[in-house]
Every structure is written in structure tokens, then in C-alpha cells.
């Protein structure tokens, strides 16, 4: 099954390759100015212009096709847009040559606004005080888009406000209306400036909000889909943190999501199973800081990708699908983290050696652990692609 898809931006050629016969899962090929990638796809996160503990070459060897590189808010804080622009954009600045997505800074509106001395929100945008300085930034949709043009990512996000789980229905409605208004402003700016500062076309995704309310989620999905952005993301504090609720939200809004656009759940990937769960519901793309964050703390994904009916499951004897390498039981365990894993770490290091390196607080450990965890996420995606294409 092949279907060419037109998007208004013209920068993200999209080809639907195959649908799974028994679930909503699908395989999509996306073409960007920095190359192609095939979904389902996990995006390692390089919040501060680098994926923690991994070099670009290691990311490629682990299976990375596309990364989330350079958080808009953090790049404004340091090193600043002047340096990034002089470098020619985020790709050369961080040494990554493949496709890249960046965010809008909207999540910081959610996280930093808990401290009113750092961030306040009004109808026009968010007011930030940059850490360690007295510099004030009023982040509007236009400023967010202008910053993302300098970052130069292949996929950029409309400015939004992430919905807290604790919000009342009335507050969720206000946040949703604000996000929809900001989406219109983002689209208008993008139509007038469709390319990055370096001349490459950029794809713009809108973001669905609506909290935990089915009717509001459907209303938001309907609105975002009507705006004809290049892709649609699903946001909010719930998404990725509460997986049963995340799956329910996808099911609520799936019929509103155009088949001819990529679908992105923001912040999904705490566990390999999370990827399996959202892809079965029709999601194509996802990102999360958890694989490298877990790695730094000695939590290593360990299990097997097994057939479960018509789909797959990540079967593990360990809580949350990860072993804790600091435990004494691994001190003399000469087996790899996972016998079936083809990553560099599992091919060259035992649990005992990793236990030792962790106890020594060796930087080598964090690199080896990150390589393994990121590889597992990509391997899960590869197994899903194989299953979908074979169905």
C-alpha cells in the first residue's frame, strides 16, 4: 500500500507504506531536508544541544534515525541564538547530520510557571527570566517560531501551553483556547517564513491539548486537524506519564487524526512497552529523556520482545522492565545485560563490569548504559516495523 501525501508546508514528504492488519499500527516513510526516516520511530532527546552521554556516531550505531535536538528555551538561555546562527544551525552545532525535531518551549511554560518569579503566562505568551541573569524574554508564538528558524530543525512545533493534570475543566478550556490561538499565530508566521534561517524547508506540527476530558480532547484534535499542519502532536502532562490515560486519549481522538499526516505523542518512552502500546493505537513518533536518564542512574532495560497475539510485548522479570545494576547480585554476574541484545555494550561488557563501573562513578558507565537503553528503544521500533510490514 503506497499513498503520497501533500502537506501545506511541502517540507515533509510522507508515504504510508503499510498498515498492520490487526491493530492501528502503521509504517510511514518521511523525507526531510536532512534525510529520510521510517516510523515507528523513537527520538532520543538532546535538550541542551547534545544527547547525554552519547556522541552522534554512537547514536547512529544504536539505530537513531531522528533526534529531538536543542530545546528552544534552553538554547535561548545558553549558548544563545547568536552562537547557534554563527554555527549554521543546530545540526552543525551539535554534530548531528540526520533529521531533527525541536520543541517550542511550551513545556517550560508548564514546568517553570510553577515558580512565578521565573515564569508567568499571559494571553500573548510566557514571560521568562533567564537563569543567572536579569534578562527577560517574552516568548510569544512568533518568537518561538523565529527561534526555531535559527535552530534549523527539520520539524518544528507550534507554541502551546502544556495542560497540567491538576487543572479544572475551566482551566483546561482556557489553556486549550490559548493553545489554539497560538497555533493560528504560529501557522501565520510559518506561512510567511517557511524555511529555516539557512534556507531549508521546515515542517510545522500542531499540538492537541484538552487534558483528561474526552470532549475537549476531541474538540482540540478536530481544531488542530483543520489547521492542516504537516503533522499532529498530542501533548499535556498526562501523555507519557500515565500510560493507560495516554492510550485512552489516543483512542478518543484517533478518528480526528488525518491518515495522511504523521502522529507524535510527546514524552512517550519511559519504558519499551510504552512504545508498543502507542504504536498499536496508530502513533508514529515519540520522544523521551527517560532512556538516558535511567541509564545515568543505573536502570538498564532488560527483557525480551515477544509475540503477544497479533502484536508484541516487552516481557521482563524486572520491575518497570529494567534491572538496577547497583545491586550486589550483579557484582559477579558475567552475563551481558541482555543475551539477545546486539548493542555495543552487551557485545563487550558483562553485568559485573558494568556494576563495577557504576560503583566507581565512572563516566564510561553512563556512556555504555545510555548506548544500551537507546538501542533497546530503537530495536523495539525495528521489531514493530518488521511485524507491520509482514502483516
C-alpha positions, 0 to 999 in steps of 0.5 A: 500500500503506497499513498503520497501525501501533500502537506501545506508546508511541502517540507515533509514528504510522507508515504504510508507504506503499510498498515498492520492488519490487526491493530492501528499500527502503521509504517510511514516513510518521511523525507526531510531536508536532512534525510529520510526516516521510517516510523515507528520511530523513537527520538532520543532527546538532546535538550541542551544541544547534545544527547547525554552521554552519547556522541552522534556516531554512537547514536547512529550505531544504536539505530537513531534515525531522528533526534529531538535536538536543542530545546528552544528555551534552553538554547535561548538561555545558553549558548544563545541564538547568536552562537547557534546562527554563527554555527549554521544551525543546530545540526552543525552545532551539535554534530548531528547530520540526520533529521531533527525535531525541536520543541517550542518551549511550551513545556517550560511554560508548564514546568517553570510557571510553577515558580512565578518569579521565573515564569508567568503566562499571559494571553500573548505568551510566557514571560521568562527570566533567564537563569543567572541573569536579569534578562527577560524574554517574552516568548510569544508564538512568533518568537518561538517560531523565529527561534526555531528558524535559527535552530534549523530543525527539520520539524518544528512545533507550534507554541502551546501551553502544556495542560497540567493534570491538576487543572479544572475543566475551566482551566483546561478550556482556557489553556486549550483556547490559548493553545489554539490561538497560538497555533493560528499565530504560529501557522501565520508566521510559518506561512510567511517564513517557511524555511529555516534561517539557512534556507531549508524547508521546515515542517510545522506540527500542531499540538492537541491539548484538552487534558483528561476530558474526552470532549475537549480532547476531541474538540482540540484534535478536530481544531488542530486537524483543520489547521492542516499542519504537516503533522499532529502532536498530542501533548499535556502532562498526562501523555507519557506519564500515565500510560493507560490515560495516554492510550485512552486519549489516543483512542478518543481522538484517533478518528480526528487524526488525518491518515495522511499526516504523521502522529507524535505523542510527546514524552512517550518512552519511559519504558519499551512497552510504552512504545508498543502500546502507542504504536498499536493505537496508530502513533508514529513518533515519540520522544523521551529523556527517560532512556538516558536518564535511567541509564545515568542512574543505573536502570538498564532495560532488560527483557525480551520482545515477544509475540503477544497475539497479533502484536508484541510485548516487552516481557521482563522479570524486572520491575518497570522492565529494567534491572538496577545494576547497583545491586550486589547480585550483579557484582559477579554476574558475567552475563551481558545485560541482555543475551539477545541484545546486539548493542555495543555494550552487551557485545563487550561488557558483562553485568559485573563490569558494568556494576563495577563501573557504576560503583566507581562513578565512572563516566564510561558507565553512563556512556555504555548504559545510555548506548544500551537503553537507546538501542533497546528503544530503537530495536523495539521500533525495528521489531514493530516495523518488521511485524507491520510490514509482514502483516 
